[in-house]
Amino acid sequence: MMDNPVLEAKAFVKSYGQGKAAVAVLRGLDLTLQAGEFTVILGPSGSGKSTLLNLLGLMDCPDSGEILFSGISAGHMNEEEHARLRNEKLGFVFQFDSLLPEFTVIENITMPARIGLNPRLRPQALDQAEARARELLGGFALEHLRERFPHQISGGEKQRVALCRALINRPTVVLADEPTGNLDKRNGELVFKDLKALSETQNAAVLMVTHNESACSRANRVLHMLDGSITKNPEGVRP
């Protein structure tokens, strides 16, 4: 795979609490994500997986260390720049879909594209966002759901709609935190398949953290996390 890093974490350290009560969660962690690669991090609860994703997603700051997006440090950016980067370059998928119940499927998917729109460009931009949402729904064979509300679709469908929402702004990095934790095996496999496909078809760097080893068969790279540190799995990089 071509060396094309889009996100790099360097020497991440993160603790919670102070003094003798401080708990070290990440201990000098390094991680590089490549464009077009599906990476899975396995680890038990409490190993630091979700903390890592929060830092990579600029939702929290490390105590020390650096994060680079396409070689540019995020450390010197202000909160407004972080927010723009989150919205334009990052896609998030969580264990719970977090769809807004009062909006339809297509309205939920286009929500990130509505944020920060110039009012003068809004009609055209919304048309483009809705076209993109229909394209995504069609790719996931969910176009028939576009005018339904979240309570009218299944749990598996909700999670795949959430994945469409994460992709609406064509992110270069997708971060998925236990995205199948609330799904049955069949729907979980569909989400794994979807995440793998988007790394291939959209050249996105996809990082999923999970304790579900079923995801490993679709990953390009499998890492293990324990006590705030990452190691490669014994089998190395997967094809």
Legacy VTK file of the C-alpha trace (Angstrom):
# vtk DataFile Version 3.0
C-alpha trace
ASCII
DATASET POLYDATA
POINTS 239 float
0.000 0.000 0.000
1.256 3.465 -0.973
2.710 5.483 1.876
0.152 8.281 2.109
-0.388 9.244 5.757
-3.450 11.404 6.333
-3.456 11.337 10.133
-0.569 10.828 12.554
-0.518 10.680 16.338
2.914 11.153 17.858
3.789 10.311 21.462
0.239 10.738 22.785
0.059 10.915 26.577
-3.273 11.300 28.356
-4.198 11.026 32.029
-7.339 11.752 34.000
-7.333 13.065 37.550
-4.584 14.863 39.418
-1.722 14.020 41.724
-1.811 10.583 43.311
-5.313 10.040 41.925
-4.172 10.500 38.312
-4.786 7.540 36.006
-2.625 7.194 32.897
-4.810 6.207 29.927
-2.404 6.652 27.001
1.329 6.199 27.431
3.381 7.694 24.600
1.207 6.210 21.856
2.130 6.502 18.162
-0.246 5.774 15.274
-0.281 6.539 11.543
-3.346 6.143 9.319
-2.935 5.771 5.571
-5.386 6.805 2.852
-7.383 3.830 1.582
-6.566 1.648 4.591
-9.035 -0.017 6.962
-7.389 -0.319 10.379
-8.937 -2.153 13.327
-7.796 -1.691 16.918
-8.845 -4.468 19.270
-8.802 -4.093 23.012
-10.798 -4.712 26.168
-12.898 -2.067 27.883
-10.693 0.432 29.679
-7.691 -0.060 27.392
-7.878 3.525 26.091
-9.562 2.934 22.710
-12.306 5.539 23.054
-9.904 8.059 24.571
-7.662 7.631 21.539
-10.555 8.274 19.144
-11.587 11.383 21.081
-8.064 12.760 20.704
-7.800 11.849 17.018
-11.202 13.444 16.440
-10.118 16.689 18.153
-12.805 16.315 20.793
-10.179 16.323 23.551
-6.521 17.302 23.853
-3.586 15.090 24.868
-1.478 16.070 27.856
1.482 15.889 25.492
2.144 14.715 21.963
1.218 15.930 18.505
-1.461 15.211 15.913
-0.884 15.835 12.202
-3.463 15.981 9.407
-1.763 15.435 6.044
1.468 16.621 7.639
-0.004 19.763 9.224
-0.012 20.019 13.012
-3.377 20.624 14.665
-1.671 21.800 17.834
-1.481 25.430 16.740
-5.055 25.620 15.472
-7.766 27.410 17.433
-11.127 25.855 18.348
-12.853 27.319 15.289
-10.244 25.706 13.040
-10.634 22.420 14.928
-14.405 22.561 14.416
-13.978 23.175 10.688
-11.512 20.303 10.430
-13.889 17.962 12.288
-16.754 18.878 9.990
-14.893 18.817 6.679
-12.173 16.178 7.068
-13.435 13.763 9.733
-16.387 11.399 9.800
-17.606 9.837 13.053
-19.577 6.639 13.653
-20.453 5.609 17.207
-22.033 2.609 18.922
-25.333 4.484 19.088
-26.522 6.097 15.868
-27.521 9.447 17.490
-29.959 10.233 14.683
-32.199 13.212 15.414
-35.731 11.803 15.831
-37.566 14.859 14.492
-35.748 14.779 11.139
-36.085 12.368 8.224
-33.297 10.038 7.143
-32.135 12.336 4.348
-32.293 15.386 6.636
-30.162 13.574 9.224
-27.592 12.625 6.603
-27.277 16.174 5.256
-27.032 17.755 8.727
-23.190 18.046 8.764
-23.300 19.714 5.339
-25.738 22.347 6.649
-23.342 23.529 9.362
-21.684 26.854 8.615
-23.308 27.361 5.208
-23.108 30.825 3.718
-26.786 31.968 3.543
-26.299 33.246 -0.019
-25.042 29.830 -1.146
-27.429 27.806 0.991
-30.017 26.699 -1.633
-27.382 25.447 -4.062
-25.320 23.830 -1.286
-28.372 22.044 0.115
-29.243 20.720 -3.330
-25.707 19.359 -3.630
-25.877 17.845 -0.143
-29.179 16.124 -0.881
-27.794 14.755 -4.150
-24.794 13.415 -2.238
-27.106 11.894 0.416
-29.166 10.135 -2.261
-25.951 8.833 -3.808
-24.825 7.420 -0.454
-28.212 5.887 0.302
-28.215 4.268 -3.126
-24.746 2.850 -2.523
-25.966 1.216 0.676
-29.263 0.091 -0.926
-31.191 2.324 1.484
-32.643 4.917 -0.889
-36.176 3.739 -0.142
-35.745 4.981 3.454
-34.903 8.594 2.679
-38.222 10.136 3.762
-38.711 7.938 6.823
-38.037 8.984 10.389
-35.576 7.142 12.655
-38.333 5.397 14.630
-39.580 3.854 11.376
-36.371 1.969 10.520
-34.443 -0.906 12.115
-31.347 -0.678 14.307
-29.107 -1.954 11.527
-30.580 0.542 9.081
-30.060 3.371 11.575
-26.386 2.540 11.934
-25.888 2.448 8.172
-27.710 5.775 7.867
-25.298 7.117 10.506
-22.458 5.890 8.302
-23.944 7.807 5.354
-24.075 10.904 7.563
-20.400 10.458 8.420
-19.551 10.431 4.707
-21.650 13.392 3.554
-18.694 15.826 3.436
-16.322 13.296 1.816
-13.993 12.987 4.845
-10.417 11.826 4.468
-10.605 10.015 7.837
-13.485 8.007 9.330
-13.357 7.138 13.045
-15.679 4.370 14.228
-16.084 3.632 17.949
-17.652 0.185 18.529
-20.083 0.763 15.619
-21.479 -2.780 15.808
-21.765 -2.976 19.594
-25.524 -2.475 19.478
-26.220 -4.719 16.458
-26.868 -8.397 15.825
-24.301 -10.471 13.930
-25.877 -10.028 10.483
-26.129 -6.244 10.714
-22.696 -6.052 12.299
-21.217 -7.856 9.297
-22.935 -5.395 6.961
-21.337 -2.467 8.795
-17.897 -4.135 8.646
-18.390 -4.638 4.913
-19.464 -1.016 4.455
-16.442 0.355 6.329
-14.085 -1.764 4.256
-15.789 -0.681 1.036
-15.546 3.024 1.782
-11.799 2.744 2.417
-11.475 1.179 -1.029
-13.944 3.239 -3.055
-13.392 6.653 -1.445
-9.734 6.259 -0.466
-10.578 7.204 3.113
-8.485 6.174 6.087
-10.891 4.180 8.260
-10.093 3.431 11.908
-12.416 1.251 13.934
-11.918 0.434 17.601
-13.760 -2.604 18.891
-13.584 -5.732 21.002
-15.310 -7.725 18.229
-12.712 -9.885 16.495
-15.044 -10.570 13.548
-13.891 -7.260 12.056
-10.337 -8.531 11.657
-11.082 -10.555 8.525
-11.890 -7.365 6.587
-9.108 -5.153 7.950
-5.913 -4.239 6.123
-4.208 -3.869 9.476
-5.054 -5.172 12.946
-3.561 -3.624 16.076
-4.021 -4.532 19.716
-4.390 -2.008 22.513
-3.707 -2.719 26.159
-2.992 -0.357 29.043
-2.700 2.672 26.779
-0.239 1.203 24.289
-0.625 -0.264 20.791
1.063 -3.324 19.344
0.728 -5.012 15.953
-1.032 -8.339 15.942
1.207 -11.389 15.521
-0.060 -12.044 11.998
1.002 -8.577 10.848
-0.620 -6.694 8.028
-3.559 -8.343 6.344
-4.121 -8.259 2.583
LINES 1 240
239 0 1 2 3 4 5 6 7 8 9 10 11 12 13 14 15 16 17 18 19 20 21 22 23 24 25 26 27 28 29 30 31 32 33 34 35 36 37 38 39 40 41 42 43 44 45 46 47 48 49 50 51 52 53 54 55 56 57 58 59 60 61 62 63 64 65 66 67 68 69 70 71 72 73 74 75 76 77 78 79 80 81 82 83 84 85 86 87 88 89 90 91 92 93 94 95 96 97 98 99 100 101 102 103 104 105 106 107 108 109 110 111 112 113 114 115 116 117 118 119 120 121 122 123 124 125 126 127 128 129 130 131 132 133 134 135 136 137 138 139 140 141 142 143 144 145 146 147 148 149 150 151 152 153 154 155 156 157 158 159 160 161 162 163 164 165 166 167 168 169 170 171 172 173 174 175 176 177 178 179 180 181 182 183 184 185 186 187 188 189 190 191 192 193 194 195 196 197 198 199 200 201 202 203 204 205 206 207 208 209 210 211 212 213 214 215 216 217 218 219 220 221 222 223 224 225 226 227 228 229 230 231 232 233 234 235 236 237 238
